[in-house]
Amino acid sequence: MNKLLIIIFIFCAGWAGAQHRTGDLLIKNGHILTVTKGDLEDTDILIRDGKISRIGKNISAPAGIRVVDAKGLFVMPGIIDAHSHIALDAINEATSPITSEVFTGNAINPFDLSIYRALAGGVTISHAMHGSANAIGGECETIKHRYGTFNPEILKMEGAPRTIKFALGENPTRVHGEGNKIVPKTRMGVEAVFRRAFSEAQEYKAAWDAYNLSKKNKRFRGKAPEYSRRLETIAGILTGEVIIHCHSYRADEILMLMEVCKDYGIKNIVFQHVNEGFKVAPELAAFGASASIFSDWWAYKFEVYYSTAYNAAILTKNGVNTSINSDSWELIRHLYHEAGKSQKYGQLNDDEALALITINPAKQLGIDSRTGSIEAGKDADIVIFKDHPLSIYAVPQMTIIDGVVYFDINDDHDDQRIYVDPSEVVDVTIHGTGTHHENCMIDAEEFLLNVRISGMK
Amino acid sequence: MIKIFCLRCSFLMVALLIAGMVCAQGSKGKTGLFAFTNAKIYTVTNGVIEGGTLIVKDGKIEAVGSGIAIPEGAEVIECAGQHIYPGMIDGGTKLGLSEISSIARTTDFSEIGDVVPQMKALTAVNPNSVLIPVTRLSGVTTVIAIPSGGLLPGTAALINLYGYSPKQMFAGFEAVVLEFPSTGRRGRWDRRSEEEIKSASDKALKQLDDTWKKVAEYHKVDSAITAQKVKDQKLDFYPELEALLPAYRGEAKIMVEVNRAEDIRKAIEWVTENNVKAIFTGVLEGWRVTEELVAANIPVIAGPVLTLPAREYDRYDRPYANPGLMHEAGIKVALKTTEAENVRNLPYHAGFAATYGLGKEEALKSVTITAAEIFGVSDRLGSIEPGKEATFFVSDGDPFETKTQINQVVIGGWLVPMESRQTRLYDEFLERAPGLDK
């Protein structure tokens, strides 16, 4: 009995511990970039209990509330990165072409300093993705950058829809075809992996549906079908519960996945990277698929050689919901600048450019009812800039999540670690440009190397 | 007045029309006698000229100023509302040496061997690289192509980004590259132990000293032969030593890539002891050792600016602030992207440096005249002055801002075609034909 009490106590404590903080705040006289409803000058935002409660002029401060003077500053929605690998202890479970049974949510590292650095760049939410080694990778986790906690659960964005990583092209064919000598070795094989997986998931789901129906009959004595986490997740894609986020580059493979999805009645799909998305923009728009792209990365591998930095503009003007992501520990610090490049390459207007890093990625992650714009009722995820965020001279001043200030340039110290690794002796790493490594392939590169070494034996 | 329009999509053309700007026609360059009129000219060395005229003749800047007479026969290029800046110089790239970075067969920056200073980047520069037009459209007109991947991986070459042979592109500066032995990690993937890192660094340092002793011997023999003026006597063929001889004798600069504070200190010691004229590149932790750098009077080419801090306990913005902190201390600072395909982002690296302490004016200098001075080509490049090469660009505003459009690039008097594969893809696919229905 005592044991049970202790267990209940631990469970409750854990549950209570997973409650994130919410705050109250009054932001005064800012130039508000709502993104969805135009600009509001000299306007206040009242935040109560982590939500935007009121937007208007001359809002008087409720007693005891912290007031932030935003006179002469720009206030925009917290930036959302729809493709990131920060705050993760593991990225690629590269051991099978299908690993839908794994989940990056089980590998969240709240100590990762990258979370703070992202906050210092105004990023409040990131999509902590599985890597691109497998045709069907693991489930991903949408995190809020509530830095300062030891509890991974606190970082998870409560209520965010489930998402899963898919991958096309060179990465899965290199890892599995070349590395392991199993399907897929070609883009034909990648399609075959999807069709087999979806068909098996259909059968799996049918078997369970039939069982659950039969069970209602009290005289039913049959056995339950075998449980498979792998197929259970894929069945979730078929029912629309899990959103596909697919690593992709070439136009032909993007078309292929849309065809496969049509055949299986899957509607919710976000193409990631999608460097050649601009070539099939009309098809993407007609399907209702969206695109999460780099601002200007190209030529680091063959399948991105025929890219153009005008991708964001072409996709946007063709009616494709488009976001700009980082996929990088470095780029995530200046996504506002990456969005600005869409004005050089294709002259998007300010709202279109800002939407690329706010409301558009929010839609792609299925969290647009709560985030991605400054509107009453939404989560108080806000960033305050000196100078317009699309200007090269912009500097993030304050980053707020759920009404709580997580970054304040006036209260920023050199060392922002919350955990110091005592075993770390070499404390200097020269990261270089950071653009030449495909971050999606971390862990998988090592795996490939091991395959090669063992193959040589 | 002649107006020539490049074939870009309609709204870009409208933008150009409004700006009253013109650009070179088709995919061929064009040279001749040109008068760029009514521009706001940022000379960099002699202030800003409002409503200025810039005359280009025989590939050079013939005259610049306000109220300058337009020579007879000159093609007038109306630039009202436009700015003119000197072409930007990137002090460290792989441009021309790398096409697709992950495909080894398309890269030519790393030869076999640790001590191969005789390997010349200029030989391997591919003038037809698809990356080059993509780069120059952003106003980056001149870059240094740098070999890498060894202790002395080769000889870097400064090139202008227009021409059909390395010779046509050569911009008048070459230097042996030294990758100073590093005691830091080389990236996230570098999982070597402290001992392994130290031992690799010690070994490389010894190899450097051994090489330098050999050059000293080579210098003695070579000097003796020269002094005797013995005609038939020739030195045995040691290309790597021959390549190092000018640097050893202090006749040529050497480009030293070094980043960690401790390594920078060691590198300063090494170049001082050996009396080597050095340019330090990278210099990520330069802000930690400004005093030593100032005392040694070593110019630096800092970058990339858009990179992560070297240490977990450093402020998030240290790499952005580094060029400004070094400049403030009195160090001569140019910039580099360390890129190949995205050298086009040089103005944005400069913009971040400007924002985080360097200031707009110094940042502009760092990618123009300061770089030219460091490379010893400031008599030809780096500012808008009569007698210099006509290498500049026309834009509708501040080139560091992402909103700004660059409307014409001129390199060595050539109006460069304002297109690349990336702009052609834009023209083709913005409104694809056929669209959905065929």
HADDOCK unambig.tbl for C-alpha pairs under 7 A between the chains (distance, minus, plus):
assign (segid A and resid 117 and name CA) (segid B and resid 316 and name CA) 5.76 0.50 0.50
assign (segid A and resid 278 and name CA) (segid B and resid 429 and name CA) 6.56 0.50 0.50
assign (segid A and resid 279 and name CA) (segid B and resid 429 and name CA) 6.08 0.50 0.50
assign (segid A and resid 282 and name CA) (segid B and resid 435 and name CA) 6.33 0.50 0.50
assign (segid A and resid 282 and name CA) (segid B and resid 436 and name CA) 5.86 0.50 0.50
assign (segid A and resid 283 and name CA) (segid B and resid 436 and name CA) 6.57 0.50 0.50
assign (segid A and resid 298 and name CA) (segid B and resid 341 and name CA) 6.94 0.50 0.50
assign (segid A and resid 299 and name CA) (segid B and resid 99 and name CA) 6.94 0.50 0.50
assign (segid A and resid 299 and name CA) (segid B and resid 100 and name CA) 4.93 0.50 0.50
assign (segid A and resid 299 and name CA) (segid B and resid 101 and name CA) 6.83 0.50 0.50
assign (segid A and resid 299 and name CA) (segid B and resid 341 and name CA) 6.39 0.50 0.50
assign (segid A and resid 300 and name CA) (segid B and resid 100 and name CA) 5.17 0.50 0.50
assign (segid A and resid 300 and name CA) (segid B and resid 101 and name CA) 4.83 0.50 0.50
assign (segid A and resid 300 and name CA) (segid B and resid 102 and name CA) 5.68 0.50 0.50
assign (segid A and resid 301 and name CA) (segid B and resid 100 and name CA) 5.56 0.50 0.50
assign (segid A and resid 301 and name CA) (segid B and resid 101 and name CA) 6.41 0.50 0.50
assign (segid A and resid 301 and name CA) (segid B and resid 102 and name CA) 5.27 0.50 0.50
assign (segid A and resid 301 and name CA) (segid B and resid 103 and name CA) 6.66 0.50 0.50
assign (segid A and resid 302 and name CA) (segid B and resid 100 and name CA) 6.49 0.50 0.50
assign (segid A and resid 307 and name CA) (segid B and resid 422 and name CA) 6.80 0.50 0.50
assign (segid A and resid 308 and name CA) (segid B and resid 422 and name CA) 4.55 0.50 0.50
assign (segid A and resid 308 and name CA) (segid B and resid 425 and name CA) 6.72 0.50 0.50
assign (segid A and resid 309 and name CA) (segid B and resid 422 and name CA) 6.77 0.50 0.50
assign (segid A and resid 310 and name CA) (segid B and resid 426 and name CA) 6.03 0.50 0.50
assign (segid A and resid 314 and name CA) (segid B and resid 430 and name CA) 5.02 0.50 0.50
assign (segid A and resid 330 and name CA) (segid B and resid 307 and name CA) 6.04 0.50 0.50
assign (segid A and resid 330 and name CA) (segid B and resid 308 and name CA) 5.74 0.50 0.50
assign (segid A and resid 340 and name CA) (segid B and resid 402 and name CA) 5.55 0.50 0.50
assign (segid A and resid 340 and name CA) (segid B and resid 403 and name CA) 6.99 0.50 0.50
assign (segid A and resid 341 and name CA) (segid B and resid 402 and name CA) 5.31 0.50 0.50
assign (segid A and resid 343 and name CA) (segid B and resid 402 and name CA) 6.25 0.50 0.50
assign (segid A and resid 343 and name CA) (segid B and resid 403 and name CA) 5.09 0.50 0.50
assign (segid A and resid 344 and name CA) (segid B and resid 402 and name CA) 5.27 0.50 0.50
assign (segid A and resid 344 and name CA) (segid B and resid 403 and name CA) 5.12 0.50 0.50
assign (segid A and resid 344 and name CA) (segid B and resid 404 and name CA) 6.21 0.50 0.50
assign (segid A and resid 344 and name CA) (segid B and resid 405 and name CA) 6.17 0.50 0.50
assign (segid A and resid 391 and name CA) (segid B and resid 401 and name CA) 6.05 0.50 0.50
assign (segid A and resid 391 and name CA) (segid B and resid 402 and name CA) 7.00 0.50 0.50
assign (segid A and resid 392 and name CA) (segid B and resid 351 and name CA) 5.89 0.50 0.50
assign (segid A and resid 392 and name CA) (segid B and resid 352 and name CA) 6.62 0.50 0.50
assign (segid A and resid 392 and name CA) (segid B and resid 400 and name CA) 6.63 0.50 0.50
assign (segid A and resid 392 and name CA) (segid B and resid 401 and name CA) 5.39 0.50 0.50
assign (segid A and resid 392 and name CA) (segid B and resid 402 and name CA) 6.93 0.50 0.50
assign (segid A and resid 393 and name CA) (segid B and resid 351 and name CA) 6.97 0.50 0.50
assign (segid A and resid 393 and name CA) (segid B and resid 355 and name CA) 5.17 0.50 0.50
assign (segid A and resid 413 and name CA) (segid B and resid 315 and name CA) 6.95 0.50 0.50
assign (segid A and resid 414 and name CA) (segid B and resid 313 and name CA) 6.15 0.50 0.50
assign (segid A and resid 414 and name CA) (segid B and resid 314 and name CA) 5.18 0.50 0.50
assign (segid A and resid 414 and name CA) (segid B and resid 315 and name CA) 4.43 0.50 0.50
assign (segid A and resid 415 and name CA) (segid B and resid 313 and name CA) 4.23 0.50 0.50
assign (segid A and resid 415 and name CA) (segid B and resid 314 and name CA) 5.84 0.50 0.50
assign (segid A and resid 415 and name CA) (segid B and resid 315 and name CA) 6.58 0.50 0.50
assign (segid A and resid 416 and name CA) (segid B and resid 313 and name CA) 6.55 0.50 0.50
assign (segid A and resid 417 and name CA) (segid B and resid 313 and name CA) 6.70 0.50 0.50
assign (segid A and resid 425 and name CA) (segid B and resid 194 and name CA) 6.78 0.50 0.50
assign (segid A and resid 426 and name CA) (segid B and resid 184 and name CA) 6.65 0.50 0.50
assign (segid A and resid 426 and name CA) (segid B and resid 194 and name CA) 6.08 0.50 0.50
assign (segid A and resid 427 and name CA) (segid B and resid 311 and name CA) 5.89 0.50 0.50
assign (segid A and resid 428 and name CA) (segid B and resid 184 and name CA) 4.94 0.50 0.50
assign (segid A and resid 428 and name CA) (segid B and resid 185 and name CA) 6.08 0.50 0.50
assign (segid A and resid 428 and name CA) (segid B and resid 310 and name CA) 5.14 0.50 0.50
assign (segid A and resid 428 and name CA) (segid B and resid 311 and name CA) 5.11 0.50 0.50
assign (segid A and resid 429 and name CA) (segid B and resid 184 and name CA) 5.41 0.50 0.50
assign (segid A and resid 429 and name CA) (segid B and resid 185 and name CA) 4.33 0.50 0.50
assign (segid A and resid 429 and name CA) (segid B and resid 186 and name CA) 5.84 0.50 0.50
assign (segid A and resid 429 and name CA) (segid B and resid 187 and name CA) 5.78 0.50 0.50
assign (segid A and resid 429 and name CA) (segid B and resid 310 and name CA) 4.91 0.50 0.50
assign (segid A and resid 429 and name CA) (segid B and resid 311 and name CA) 6.52 0.50 0.50
assign (segid A and resid 430 and name CA) (segid B and resid 184 and name CA) 6.73 0.50 0.50
assign (segid A and resid 430 and name CA) (segid B and resid 185 and name CA) 6.04 0.50 0.50
assign (segid A and resid 430 and name CA) (segid B and resid 186 and name CA) 5.18 0.50 0.50
assign (segid A and resid 430 and name CA) (segid B and resid 187 and name CA) 5.69 0.50 0.50
assign (segid A and resid 430 and name CA) (segid B and resid 310 and name CA) 5.45 0.50 0.50
assign (segid A and resid 431 and name CA) (segid B and resid 186 and name CA) 6.51 0.50 0.50
assign (segid A and resid 431 and name CA) (segid B and resid 187 and name CA) 4.85 0.50 0.50
assign (segid A and resid 431 and name CA) (segid B and resid 307 and name CA) 6.60 0.50 0.50
assign (segid A and resid 431 and name CA) (segid B and resid 308 and name CA) 6.15 0.50 0.50
assign (segid A and resid 432 and name CA) (segid B and resid 304 and name CA) 6.60 0.50 0.50
assign (segid A and resid 432 and name CA) (segid B and resid 307 and name CA) 6.08 0.50 0.50
assign (segid A and resid 433 and name CA) (segid B and resid 304 and name CA) 6.13 0.50 0.50
assign (segid A and resid 433 and name CA) (segid B and resid 306 and name CA) 6.99 0.50 0.50
assign (segid A and resid 433 and name CA) (segid B and resid 307 and name CA) 5.69 0.50 0.50
assign (segid A and resid 433 and name CA) (segid B and resid 338 and name CA) 6.69 0.50 0.50
assign (segid A and resid 434 and name CA) (segid B and resid 307 and name CA) 6.95 0.50 0.50
